[in-house]
């Protein structure tokens, strides 16, 4: 629980960090995020002597496949989120993470054969209505929110199925995507479009720090995802979008029309129904013991 809370609080503050890397574009920021995350995770795997566990993941075909798919899912999530934040859509990114608990729940039904209560189905229906209201207000589907919710829900599901150690699994995920990131960064440098060293030493240091900023909450999330039920992960996630929404409205002063307030209010009603049902279910069932690492 502590790992999960810490992860989501850090993620909730991310809208303050990514704009610091401008004028670099979203994909350049993403590429450096992958590269420096791999550097950090490689160092941690070596320092913590998790090399044997890392190689075990590489040689386990099922786990390797799950983590490779998780790498793709989280890369899509990162790219969409960075693009949204740096294009003034922090509020819409928060919507994606508000909806994500419901997506996580649906994935549990579709993949893990979990059953939903009537209240949970009601929450899904209310959330669908909210998306409809926001679609009318935006004049388009809130695609940033939908991609974020779907990609991160998928990432959490794959991590839970892989049930791998937090350090070595994240090292493997970043290793899968880093070759593409390196190719992109080299291409930018060769064409004179790289911002890695062109905006001063402080800006370069911010690029490098993306590895630590990325690795810490993902390690915390990975440790939580393998130890607590998916429903608990969904509940904890409210922390991040609440912080993001507050930053979007109060710090970045993004416009909130009447339709958007209504859409978000309907989402919050759906989450209130979902949370009430989840907490009621936890009170009726015994607390499960945490999984061993």
SEMARGU-145032 format. One line per field, with one value per residue (C-alpha): residue number from 0; residue in one letter; z, x, y. Coordinates in pm, whole numbers. Layout:
i <- [NUM:...]
aa <- [A:...]
Z <- [Z:...]
X <- [X:...]
Y <- [Y:...]
***
This chain:
i <- [0:1:2:3:4:5:6:7:8:9:10:11:12:13:14:15:16:17:18:19:20:21:22:23:24:25:26:27:28:29:30:31:32:33:34:35:36:37:38:39:40:41:42:43:44:45:46:47:48:49:50:51:52:53:54:55:56:57:58:59:60:61:62:63:64:65:66:67:68:69:70:71:72:73:74:75:76:77:78:79:80:81:82:83:84:85:86:87:88:89:90:91:92:93:94:95:96:97:98:99:100:101:102:103:104:105:106:107:108:109:110:111:112:113:114:115:116:117:118:119:120:121:122:123:124:125:126:127:128:129:130:131:132:133:134:135:136:137:138:139:140:141:142:143:144:145:146:147:148:149:150:151:152:153:154:155:156:157:158:159:160:161:162:163:164:165:166:167:168:169:170:171:172:173:174:175:176:177:178:179:180:181:182:183:184:185:186:187:188:189:190:191:192:193:194:195:196:197:198:199:200:201:202:203:204:205:206:207:208:209:210:211:212:213:214:215:216:217:218:219:220:221:222:223:224:225:226:227:228:229:230:231:232:233:234:235:236:237:238:239:240:241:242:243:244:245:246:247:248:249:250:251:252:253:254:255:256:257:258:259:260:261:262:263:264:265:266:267:268:269:270:271:272:273:274:275:276:277:278:279:280:281:282:283:284:285:286:287:288:289:290:291:292]
aa <- [X:X:X:X:X:X:X:X:X:X:X:X:X:X:X:X:X:X:X:X:X:X:X:X:X:X:X:X:X:X:X:X:X:X:X:X:X:X:X:X:X:X:X:X:X:X:X:X:X:X:X:X:X:X:X:X:X:X:X:X:X:X:X:X:X:X:X:X:X:X:X:X:X:X:X:X:X:X:X:X:X:X:X:X:X:X:X:X:X:X:X:X:X:X:X:X:X:X:X:X:X:X:X:X:X:X:X:X:X:X:X:X:X:X:X:X:X:X:X:X:X:X:X:X:X:X:X:X:X:X:X:X:X:X:X:X:X:X:X:X:X:X:X:X:X:X:X:X:X:X:X:X:X:X:X:X:X:X:X:X:X:X:X:X:X:X:X:X:X:X:X:X:X:X:X:X:X:X:X:X:X:X:X:X:X:X:X:X:X:X:X:X:X:X:X:X:X:X:X:X:X:X:X:X:X:X:X:X:X:X:X:X:X:X:X:X:X:X:X:X:X:X:X:X:X:X:X:X:X:X:X:X:X:X:X:X:X:X:X:X:X:X:X:X:X:X:X:X:X:X:X:X:X:X:X:X:X:X:X:X:X:X:X:X:X:X:X:X:X:X:X:X:X:X:X:X:X:X:X:X:X:X:X:X:X:X:X:X:X:X:X:X:X]
Z <- [0:88:-240:-437:-264:-317:-687:-759:-573:-781:-1102:-1000:-993:-1339:-1519:-1342:-1473:-1845:-1956:-1810:-2097:-2369:-2641:-2698:-2851:-2688:-2878:-2802:-2434:-2452:-2615:-2344:-2079:-2204:-2245:-1904:-1734:-1873:-1742:-1394:-1389:-1514:-1232:-978:-1106:-1075:-737:-589:-745:-933:-1245:-1195:-1163:-1472:-1681:-1551:-1697:-2028:-2050:-1944:-2271:-2115:-1878:-2149:-2379:-2108:-2016:-2381:-2427:-2105:-2246:-2555:-2344:-2108:-2398:-2563:-2228:-2177:-2528:-2501:-2156:-2239:-2556:-2368:-2086:-2320:-2542:-2264:-2203:-1844:-1748:-2024:-1914:-1563:-1710:-1847:-1503:-1344:-1589:-1555:-1242:-1438:-1732:-1490:-1356:-1706:-1791:-1481:-1619:-1976:-1904:-1548:-1555:-1256:-1195:-1156:-908:-1013:-861:-1065:-1388:-1289:-1244:-1591:-1742:-1568:-1686:-2045:-2017:-1894:-2197:-2415:-2248:-2280:-2644:-2717:-2526:-2687:-3030:-3049:-2847:-2552:-2722:-2496:-2193:-2360:-2476:-2133:-1955:-2192:-2212:-1839:-1751:-1990:-1840:-1489:-1599:-1779:-1482:-1251:-1483:-1515:-1135:-1178:-944:-972:-1052:-1308:-1480:-1536:-1657:-1912:-2023:-2088:-2260:-2506:-2620:-2582:-2921:-3096:-2863:-2935:-3309:-3279:-3066:-3303:-3597:-3429:-3359:-3716:-3859:-3613:-3436:-3098:-2785:-2558:-2542:-2724:-2436:-2162:-1899:-1675:-1953:-2028:-1659:-1669:-1959:-1762:-1451:-1648:-1573:-1198:-1219:-1429:-1249:-892:-927:-1167:-921:-650:-875:-982:-619:-535:-843:-754:-391:-384:-577:-898:-725:-469:-745:-901:-577:-521:-867:-769:-608:-934:-1137:-843:-831:-1211:-1234:-964:-1146:-1478:-1338:-1069:-1193:-1574:-1583:-1850:-1963:-1799:-1973:-1816:-2027:-1904:-1542:-1599:-1766:-1487:-1225:-1386:-1385:-1016:-949:-1130:-921:-602:-684:-771:-456:-230:-377:-355:7:95:-65:130:459:381:289:489:409:187:292:75:-190:-126:-347]
X <- [0:278:459:141:58:409:404:76:171:489:295:43:322:457:280:526:828:783:744:1091:1236:1092:1166:1230:930:734:908:1257:1164:1021:1338:1560:1321:1369:1745:1819:1570:1765:2090:1942:1781:2095:2290:2030:2022:2402:2418:2143:2285:1966:2149:2049:1683:1711:1854:1581:1323:1506:1507:1144:954:615:747:962:661:444:709:779:408:412:702:498:194:385:573:242:124:437:427:60:98:405:238:-81:96:321:26:-185:-417:-334:-702:-771:-475:-622:-949:-761:-635:-974:-1126:-840:-975:-1285:-1074:-865:-1183:-1308:-973:-1013:-1347:-1231:-891:-894:-1259:-1346:-1714:-1862:-2131:-2438:-2284:-1968:-2166:-2358:-2027:-1915:-2243:-2218:-1858:-1964:-2226:-1956:-1739:-2041:-2094:-1726:-1722:-2003:-1825:-1484:-1637:-1435:-1364:-1135:-873:-585:-782:-895:-544:-398:-662:-636:-257:-194:-468:-309:34:-89:-259:52:274:42:42:421:463:828:1054:1019:1384:1464:1126:1156:1515:1390:1101:1327:1583:1316:1235:1571:1719:1439:1491:1865:1802:1565:1806:2096:1877:1792:2159:2265:2000:2074:1738:1854:1798:2006:2313:2191:2014:2275:2414:2107:1876:2102:2093:1713:1718:1945:1729:1435:1579:1549:1214:1077:1233:1137:755:756:958:712:417:568:624:263:105:241:130:-220:-543:-622:-916:-679:-450:-755:-847:-496:-489:-734:-443:-263:-555:-674:-332:-317:-666:-582:-264:-446:-719:-535:-175:-200:-541:-689:-1039:-1322:-1656:-1989:-1997:-1654:-1744:-2058:-1862:-1606:-1882:-2044:-1707:-1668:-2015:-1913:-1596:-1792:-2021:-1723:-1532:-1833:-1887:-1517:-1489:-1809:-1666:-1341:-1528:-1719:-1412:-1096:-781:-549:-188:65:240:599:861]
Y <- [0:243:163:227:555:690:593:770:1089:1116:1054:1318:1579:1491:1781:2010:1817:1745:2110:2175:1967:2189:2298:1928:1752:1473:1194:1324:1347:994:859:1007:885:529:557:705:474:179:328:370:26:-147:15:-95:-453:-471:-295:-512:-828:-908:-1024:-1386:-1289:-1068:-1350:-1581:-1341:-1335:-1717:-1759:-1729:-1656:-1389:-1235:-1207:-1052:-795:-712:-641:-440:-237:-150:-58:171:336:423:558:769:915:1009:1159:1371:1496:1584:1768:1966:2062:2210:1914:1829:1813:1560:1349:1347:1216:916:826:886:636:387:208:116:-2:-208:-363:-448:-609:-822:-941:-998:-1155:-1288:-1403:-1187:-1110:-764:-674:-477:-165:-211:-248:65:250:141:262:599:640:562:836:1075:999:1075:1413:1503:1393:1638:1915:1858:1800:1478:1167:1244:1028:1126:1009:686:591:665:459:165:152:182:-62:-309:-243:-314:-636:-761:-678:-869:-1171:-1164:-1146:-1052:-857:-479:-401:-666:-644:-269:-315:-568:-345:-47:-271:-385:-30:146:39:230:526:532:522:817:1023:954:1054:1385:1452:1376:1610:1890:1873:1739:1946:1723:1950:2260:2437:2442:2205:2242:2130:1833:1738:1745:1500:1267:1299:1155:812:854:1035:749:456:541:545:250:43:137:53:-278:-373:-287:-451:-795:-773:-626:-701:-513:-347:-193:-67:95:268:401:550:823:1006:1083:1224:1435:1602:1631:1778:2031:2133:2163:2388:2586:2600:2581:2757:2531:2618:2423:2473:2381:2064:1958:2016:1810:1529:1517:1528:1223:1043:1119:979:659:638:701:407:189:286:229:-116:-207:-99:-283:-596:-564:-538:-859:-1065:-1144:-951:-1154:-1198:-1010:-1215:-1314:-1153]
***
